[in-house]
């Protein structure tokens, strides 16, 4: 496993800077909006998985739809990290971490991420937040390579959207 985490942070920084510049925004004032955007994306992801919809027999959305929603959230996880001055996380325990996450109920993972995303994280707390989000992706059945590839693709789409005045 060889996630290019520094590259993901770098790509996200570039996209954030482009949006800030092209929309005449103050980057320092966007932290709360990024946190809220993360929570919205997390809700959209939960909705596509249907994991909490105990009253419904309809299945989850297609894996590709869930992966795209997951990667939308990843964009904001990376942005939150960048806002905290973080451009790299420790990936040495990801295999062990993934095995631990696999034992946690998916609804508990979503709620843990909601609680973490709703509060002001310290840079120390960010590693756990990031690990939990990555663990959710694994719990959803995605490999690190799939997550990375989908992030690269969605980042490209996000740049195209900026090109067309999205």
C-alpha positions as CSV (number, residue, x, y, z in Angstrom):
1,X,0.0,0.0,0.0
2,X,1.4,3.3,-1.0
3,X,-1.0,6.1,-0.7
4,X,0.5,9.3,-2.0
5,X,-0.8,11.3,1.0
6,X,1.6,14.3,0.5
7,X,0.4,14.5,-3.1
8,X,-3.3,14.5,-2.0
9,X,-2.7,17.4,0.5
10,X,-0.7,19.2,-2.2
11,X,-3.5,18.8,-4.8
12,X,-6.1,20.0,-2.3
13,X,-4.0,23.0,-1.3
14,X,-3.8,23.9,-5.0
15,X,-7.5,23.6,-5.5
16,X,-8.3,25.6,-2.4
17,X,-5.9,28.3,-3.4
18,X,-7.4,28.5,-6.8
19,X,-11.0,28.7,-5.4
20,X,-9.9,31.4,-2.9
21,X,-8.2,33.5,-5.6
22,X,-10.9,33.1,-8.3
23,X,-13.7,33.9,-5.9
24,X,-11.9,36.7,-4.1
25,X,-12.2,34.9,-0.7
26,X,-10.2,35.1,2.4
27,X,-8.8,31.6,3.0
28,X,-8.6,32.2,6.8
29,X,-12.3,32.8,7.1
30,X,-13.3,29.5,5.4
31,X,-12.6,27.1,8.2
32,X,-16.1,26.9,9.6
33,X,-17.6,26.6,6.1
34,X,-15.2,23.7,5.3
35,X,-16.2,22.0,8.5
36,X,-19.9,22.4,7.6
37,X,-19.2,21.3,4.1
38,X,-17.6,18.1,5.5
39,X,-20.7,17.4,7.6
40,X,-23.0,17.9,4.6
41,X,-20.8,15.6,2.5
42,X,-20.7,13.0,5.3
43,X,-24.5,13.1,5.4
44,X,-24.8,12.6,1.7
45,X,-22.4,9.6,2.0
46,X,-24.5,8.1,4.8
47,X,-27.6,8.6,2.7
48,X,-26.1,6.8,-0.3
49,X,-25.0,3.9,1.9
50,X,-28.5,3.7,3.5
51,X,-26.7,2.2,6.6
52,X,-29.0,3.9,9.0
53,X,-32.3,3.4,7.2
54,X,-33.5,0.4,9.2
55,X,-37.0,1.1,8.0
56,X,-36.2,0.6,4.4
57,X,-35.5,-2.5,2.3
58,X,-33.9,-0.6,-0.6
59,X,-30.3,-1.4,-1.1
60,X,-27.3,1.0,-1.0
61,X,-26.4,3.0,-4.1
62,X,-23.9,1.6,-6.5
63,X,-20.3,1.4,-5.3
64,X,-19.2,4.1,-7.7
65,X,-21.8,6.6,-6.3
66,X,-20.7,5.8,-2.7
67,X,-17.0,6.2,-3.7
68,X,-17.7,9.6,-5.3
69,X,-19.5,10.8,-2.2
70,X,-16.7,9.5,0.0
71,X,-14.1,11.3,-2.0
72,X,-16.2,14.5,-1.8
73,X,-15.8,14.2,2.0
74,X,-12.1,13.5,1.6
75,X,-11.6,16.8,-0.1
76,X,-12.9,18.6,3.0
77,X,-11.0,16.3,5.4
78,X,-7.8,17.4,3.6
79,X,-8.9,21.0,3.6
80,X,-9.5,20.9,7.3
81,X,-6.1,19.5,7.8
82,X,-4.5,22.2,5.7
83,X,-6.4,24.8,7.7
84,X,-4.8,23.3,10.8
85,X,-1.4,23.6,9.2
86,X,-1.2,19.9,8.5
87,X,0.1,18.7,5.1
88,X,0.9,15.1,6.0
89,X,-0.4,12.4,8.3
90,X,1.2,9.2,9.6
91,X,0.1,6.3,7.4
92,X,2.4,3.6,9.1
93,X,-0.4,2.0,11.1
94,X,-3.1,2.0,8.4
95,X,-3.3,-1.8,8.0
96,X,-3.7,-2.4,11.7
97,X,-6.1,0.6,11.9
98,X,-8.2,-0.8,9.1
99,X,-8.6,-4.1,10.9
100,X,-9.7,-2.3,14.0
101,X,-12.2,-0.2,12.0
102,X,-13.6,-3.3,10.4
103,X,-14.9,-4.4,13.9
104,X,-16.7,-1.1,14.5
105,X,-20.3,-0.7,13.4
106,X,-20.6,1.6,10.4
107,X,-23.2,3.8,12.1
108,X,-20.7,4.3,15.0
109,X,-18.1,5.4,12.5
110,X,-20.4,7.9,10.9
111,X,-21.4,9.3,14.3
112,X,-17.7,9.5,15.4
113,X,-16.9,11.5,12.3
114,X,-19.9,13.8,12.8
115,X,-18.8,14.5,16.4
116,X,-15.2,15.1,15.3
117,X,-16.2,17.2,12.3
118,X,-18.6,19.4,14.3
119,X,-16.0,20.5,16.8
120,X,-12.8,22.5,16.4
121,X,-10.1,19.9,16.1
122,X,-6.6,20.4,17.3
123,X,-3.8,19.4,15.1
124,X,-3.2,16.4,17.4
125,X,-6.9,15.3,17.1
126,X,-6.7,15.6,13.3
127,X,-4.7,12.3,12.9
128,X,-7.5,10.3,14.6
129,X,-10.1,12.1,12.5
130,X,-8.2,11.3,9.4
131,X,-7.7,7.7,10.4
132,X,-11.4,7.3,11.2
133,X,-12.3,8.7,7.8
134,X,-9.9,6.5,6.1
135,X,-11.2,3.5,8.1
136,X,-14.8,4.4,7.0
137,X,-13.6,4.1,3.4
138,X,-12.2,0.7,4.1
139,X,-15.3,-0.3,5.9
140,X,-17.3,0.7,2.8
141,X,-15.2,-1.7,0.8
142,X,-12.7,0.6,-0.9
143,X,-9.0,-0.1,-1.2
144,X,-6.6,2.8,-0.7
145,X,-5.8,2.7,-4.3
146,X,-9.5,3.1,-5.3
147,X,-9.8,6.0,-2.9
148,X,-6.6,7.7,-4.2
149,X,-7.7,7.1,-7.9
150,X,-11.2,8.5,-7.2
151,X,-9.7,11.5,-5.4
152,X,-7.4,12.3,-8.4
153,X,-10.4,12.0,-10.8
154,X,-12.7,14.2,-8.6
155,X,-10.0,16.8,-8.1
156,X,-9.7,17.0,-11.9
157,X,-13.5,17.4,-12.2
158,X,-13.4,20.1,-9.5
159,X,-10.8,22.0,-11.5
160,X,-12.9,21.7,-14.6
161,X,-15.9,23.1,-12.7
162,X,-13.8,26.1,-11.8
163,X,-12.9,26.5,-15.5
164,X,-16.6,26.7,-16.4
165,X,-17.7,29.0,-13.6
166,X,-19.3,26.4,-11.3
